Amino acid sequence: FGSKVWMHDILLAFESIVTNISNPQRLQEECDILALTMGKHQGPVVLSEYKAVMLASLRSLVRNWDSQHELAWSWLWENVEHMLKAVMHKPATQFRNLKLFYERLDETAMQFMRREVYLRFFSMAPKGQDYFKQSMTRLHFIVDRMTAMTMEMYQSPKTMVNDLSAMGLRHVGYGIPVEMFSPFVSAAVQTIRELAQNDEEAEAFSWSLHLISRILCRVINEGSTIVMKAINLNSFHKLNQAAAAAPRGQRESWMLRVQVGTQAISPLIWSIQAGNLEASRAIIID
């Protein structure tokens, strides 16, 4: 089985799968990413083979292995296998549909999309205007980058997950509430449905963008520590309160490093770059 590359993909994701087995949304996210990754390999993928390898390995590693262990781990993999089978056939077809859609878009359609996405978004979430105060050029860049990311998610899922983790941590620093993502995604999908020639093209865009949104929201939620929230408020007092809640021996790391997955951000550096100098002063003094 060592020559089956898709097994190595599962092995790399297996820790996240096991630790999030009780979190259906996160488990679905891991399975979607895994389906994208395995879709890059040629040849058949027989998921039941991984179960056999998994159980054989666990039997040799767990000293008191019994029928309850067998039942629990079999249940875990059967659930994962069911979720993978539901999405494994999608990425290749959806990638082709989305590629054809983007190849057909001209500059007039792109201008329509850049304008319409924000009109729909601000109609759904008027508070969103407080977070999109940049120039029109910057707003157009955000829509262009969003469309490019939906393609990149199919092409390079591993790279995109790392990039999205870094982007999500930056959004923590910006103080963007995750409640803004759902209406923005809905506005984008509705706009694409007007431009797409069929439901398959719109579904390919929607599936990729929803996955991107789920990853970003998770990273923001995991990275929104009480220290980062205090920095966004630029409050000396709130920062000291947040630091006081840190367990013994972790006070320093709370204020100097926030990590989600493979990506990390420094609250101190971010507070300085953002101009929140009261929070910066509190961290340095502490």
C-alpha positions in Angstrom: 0.0 0.0 0.0 3.0 2.3 0.3 3.0 3.1 -3.4 -0.6 4.5 -3.2 0.0 8.3 -3.0 -3.6 9.0 -2.0 -3.1 7.1 1.2 -0.3 9.5 2.2 -2.8 12.4 1.7 -5.2 10.8 4.1 -2.4 10.1 6.6 -1.4 13.8 6.5 -5.0 14.8 7.2 -5.8 12.0 9.7 -4.8 13.8 12.9 -7.2 16.7 12.1 -9.9 14.2 11.1 -9.6 12.2 14.4 -9.4 15.3 16.6 -12.5 16.9 14.9 -14.7 13.7 14.6 -17.2 15.3 17.1 -17.3 18.5 15.1 -19.4 17.8 11.9 -18.7 21.2 10.2 -14.9 20.9 10.7 -15.0 17.3 9.7 -16.8 18.2 6.5 -14.2 20.9 5.8 -11.4 18.3 6.2 -13.1 15.8 3.9 -13.8 18.5 1.2 -10.1 19.5 1.3 -9.0 15.9 1.2 -11.3 15.1 -1.7 -9.7 18.0 -3.6 -6.2 16.8 -2.8 -6.9 13.1 -3.7 -8.5 14.2 -7.0 -5.1 15.3 -8.2 -3.9 11.6 -8.4 -4.5 9.3 -11.3 -5.9 5.8 -10.7 -8.6 4.4 -8.5 -9.0 5.3 -4.8 -10.3 2.4 -2.7 -11.1 3.9 0.7 -11.7 0.6 2.3 -8.1 -0.3 1.8 -7.1 2.6 4.1 -9.4 1.2 6.8 -7.6 -2.2 6.7 -4.2 -0.5 7.0 -5.4 1.8 9.8 -6.8 -1.0 11.9 -3.8 -3.2 11.4 -1.5 -0.4 12.5 -3.6 0.5 15.5 -3.8 -3.2 16.6 0.0 -3.3 16.8 0.3 0.1 18.6 -2.5 -0.2 21.2 -1.5 -2.5 24.0 -5.0 -3.4 25.2 -6.8 -3.4 21.9 -10.2 -5.0 22.2 -13.6 -5.2 20.4 -14.6 -1.7 21.7 -11.5 -0.2 20.1 -12.3 -2.0 16.8 -15.9 -0.8 16.9 -15.0 2.8 17.6 -12.3 3.2 15.0 -14.3 1.3 12.4 -17.2 3.7 13.1 -14.9 6.7 12.7 -13.6 5.6 9.3 -17.0 4.5 8.0 -18.3 8.0 8.7 -15.3 9.6 7.0 -15.6 7.3 4.1 -19.2 8.1 3.7 -18.4 11.9 3.6 -15.6 11.4 1.2 -17.6 9.3 -1.2 -20.2 12.0 -1.3 -17.8 14.7 -2.6 -14.9 12.8 -4.3 -16.5 12.8 -7.7 -17.2 16.6 -7.6 -13.9 18.4 -7.9 -12.7 17.3 -11.3 -16.0 18.0 -13.0 -16.6 21.3 -11.1 -13.1 22.5 -12.0 -13.8 22.0 -15.7 -17.1 23.8 -15.4 -15.6 26.7 -13.6 -12.7 27.0 -16.0 -15.0 27.1 -19.0 -17.1 29.8 -17.2 -14.1 32.0 -16.5 -12.7 31.6 -20.0 -16.0 32.9 -21.4 -16.1 36.0 -19.1 -15.2 39.3 -20.8 -14.4 42.6 -19.3 -18.0 43.8 -19.4 -19.1 40.7 -17.4 -16.3 41.3 -14.9 -17.3 44.9 -14.4 -20.9 43.8 -13.9 -19.7 41.3 -11.3 -17.5 43.8 -9.4 -20.4 46.2 -9.1 -23.2 43.8 -8.5 -21.5 41.9 -5.7 -21.3 45.0 -3.5 -24.7 46.2 -4.4 -26.2 42.9 -3.3 -23.9 42.6 -0.2 -24.7 46.1 1.1 -28.4 45.4 0.6 -28.2 42.2 2.6 -25.8 43.5 5.3 -25.8 47.4 5.5 -23.2 47.2 8.3 -20.8 45.8 5.8 -20.3 49.3 4.5 -18.4 50.1 7.7 -15.7 47.5 6.7 -15.4 48.3 3.0 -14.2 51.9 3.1 -11.3 51.4 0.7 -11.0 52.9 -2.8 -13.0 51.5 -5.7 -9.8 50.0 -7.1 -9.3 48.1 -3.9 -12.9 46.8 -3.8 -12.6 45.6 -7.4 -9.3 43.9 -6.5 -11.1 42.0 -3.7 -13.7 40.6 -6.1 -11.0 39.7 -8.7 -9.0 38.0 -6.0 -12.1 36.1 -4.8 -12.8 34.7 -8.3 -9.1 33.7 -8.7 -9.2 31.9 -5.3 -12.2 29.8 -6.4 -10.1 28.4 -9.2 -6.9 28.0 -7.1 -8.9 26.0 -4.5 -9.4 23.3 -7.2 -5.9 23.6 -8.6 -3.7 23.8 -5.4 -5.8 22.9 -2.3 -2.9 22.5 0.1 -1.3 25.8 -0.8 -4.7 27.5 -0.6 -5.4 26.2 2.9 -2.1 27.7 4.1 -2.8 31.0 2.3 -6.3 31.2 3.7 -5.0 30.5 7.2 -2.6 33.5 6.8 -5.5 35.6 5.4 -7.8 34.7 8.2 -5.3 35.7 10.8 -4.9 39.1 9.1 -8.7 39.5 9.2 -8.5 38.8 13.0 -6.3 41.9 13.1 -8.7 43.9 11.0 -11.5 43.0 13.4 -13.8 41.7 10.6 -16.8 39.9 12.2 -17.5 36.4 10.7 -21.1 37.4 10.3 -20.1 39.4 7.2 -18.9 36.4 5.3 -22.3 34.7 4.7 -24.0 37.6 3.0 -20.9 38.4 1.0 -20.8 34.8 -0.3 -24.5 34.9 -1.0 -24.1 38.1 -3.0 -21.3 36.6 -5.0 -23.1 33.4 -5.8 -26.3 35.2 -6.8 -24.3 37.4 -9.1 -22.6 34.4 -10.7 -25.9 32.7 -11.3 -26.9 35.6 -13.5 -23.7 35.3 -15.5 -23.5 31.5 -15.7 -24.9 29.6 -18.6 -26.1 26.6 -16.5 -26.5 25.5 -12.9 -23.3 23.4 -13.1 -21.1 26.4 -13.6 -22.8 28.3 -10.7 -22.6 25.2 -8.4 -18.8 24.9 -9.1 -18.3 28.5 -8.1 -20.6 28.2 -5.1 -19.0 25.0 -3.7 -15.5 26.4 -3.9 -16.4 29.8 -2.4 -18.4 28.3 0.5 -15.4 26.1 1.3 -13.1 29.1 1.3 -15.6 31.0 3.5 -15.7 28.1 6.0 -11.9 28.0 6.3 -11.7 31.7 6.8 -14.4 31.8 9.4 -12.8 28.9 11.3 -9.4 30.6 11.3 -10.9 33.9 12.5 -12.8 32.2 15.3 -9.7 30.2 16.4 -7.4 33.3 16.1 -9.7 35.7 17.9 -8.1 35.4 21.3 -9.0 37.9 24.0 -5.6 39.5 23.5 -6.4 40.2 19.8 -9.8 41.5 20.7 -8.2 43.9 23.2 -5.7 45.1 20.5 -8.6 45.8 18.2 -10.1 48.0 20.9 -6.7 49.7 21.4 -7.3 49.6 25.2 -4.4 49.5 27.7 -6.8 48.3 30.4 -8.4 45.6 28.3 -5.0 44.3 27.2 -3.9 44.0 30.8 -7.1 42.2 31.7 -6.6 39.7 28.8 -3.0 39.1 29.8 -4.1 38.4 33.4 -6.3 35.6 32.3 -3.3 33.7 30.8 -2.3 30.5 32.6 1.0 30.4 34.5 4.0 30.4 32.1 1.9 31.3 29.0 1.4 35.0 29.5 4.3 35.9 27.2 3.2 33.6 24.4 -0.3 34.9 24.6 0.9 38.4 23.8 3.6 37.5 21.3 2.1 34.6 19.2 -1.2 33.5 17.9 -1.1 30.4 15.8 -3.8 28.6 13.7 -2.6 25.5 11.8 0.8 26.3 10.2 0.3 30.1 10.2 1.1 32.5 13.0 0.8 36.2 13.8 2.4 38.4 16.4 -0.1 40.4 18.4 2.6 42.9 19.3 3.8 43.5 15.8 0.2 43.6 14.5 -0.8 46.2 17.1 2.2 48.4 16.1 1.4 48.0 12.3 -2.3 48.8 12.9 -1.4 51.9 14.9 -3.0 50.6 18.1 -0.2 52.0 20.2 -2.0 51.9 23.6 -2.2 48.1 23.2 1.4 48.0 22.0 2.5 50.0 25.1 0.7 47.6 27.4 2.3 44.5 25.8 5.8 46.1 26.0 5.4 47.2 29.6 4.1 43.8 30.6 
